């Protein structure tokens, strides 16, 4: 397991993701013309089959951090079950414009 940002991931998984994205080349297409191939150094490939998995893992890690029991590192999420999270009186205009 390797610590990657805020998530512990297996080294084999990290290696597999790197293999998908290392030495990635791209071209810009405009109608029938295309540019020369260039190296892509950051970001995730469009239509990458791993993209939904990576997003899901990061979302899961974010929720784990948000709802952990540690009071100092957890994220406070404000919610109400009666549908009145916001004070709607604050959102009303003080003057009317005609």
N, C-alpha and C positions, 0 to 999 in steps of 0.2 A: 504494500500500500504506500502511496506517495501523497504528500500534502500538496494540493494544487489549488491555490487561492484559499477558499474557505471549505474545501471539500476534500475528503480522503478518497482517492481513487486507486484502483489496482494499477500497478505499473504496466501490466500487459495491455490494459484498456487504453492508457495514455499513449503507449507505443503504437497501438492500432490507429488511433485518431491522428497521430502525427504522420503515419504512413499515407493516410488519405489526403493530407493537406501539404506535406513537404514537397518541394519541387513542383508546385502546381503552376501550370501555365494557362493563360487565358487569351482570348482574342475578342476584339470588338467587331460586331457585325452591323453593317449599315446597308440595308437592301441586299445587294449581291456582293458588295465590297466587304473585305475583312482586313483588319490590321495585322501586323506581324505579331507573333506570339510574344507575350511578356510575362514575367514572373509575378505571381501574386504573393505578397509577403505577410498579409494579415487578413483576418476575416474568415468567414465560412463560405465554402462553395455554394452557389445557388443549386438547388435540386440535390444537395448532398443527402444521401440516405441516412446519415447520422444526425442531421440537424434536429429532427423532432426528439431524438433520444437525448441529445446534449441539452436542449431547452428543458426537457422534462427533468433531467438530473439537476440542472441549476435551479429550477423552480422548487424541486423537492428540498434541495439544500437550503434555499432561502426560507422555506416554511419551517424546516427543522431549526434554523437559527432564530426565527421569529417566535416560535412557541417552546423554546427550551426553558428549563426550570431555573436557570441562572438569572437572577434579577438584574445583574449589572450588564450582561451582554444580550439579553433578550430584547426584542422590539415590542414596544407597546402599541397595540392595535385597538383603536377606539371603535366600539360597536354598540348598537342597541337593537333589541328585538321588537320594539314597538313602532319602528319606522320613523322615529324622530331623532335621527343622528344629528342633524343640523337644526339650528334655531332659525326657522324660516322667517321670523320677524326681522332678522338682520339683513336678509336679502331683499327686502322691500324698499323701494325708492322713497326718499323723504319728500320729494317734490314731483309733481307731474309735469311733463313737457307736452305741450299741445302743438 
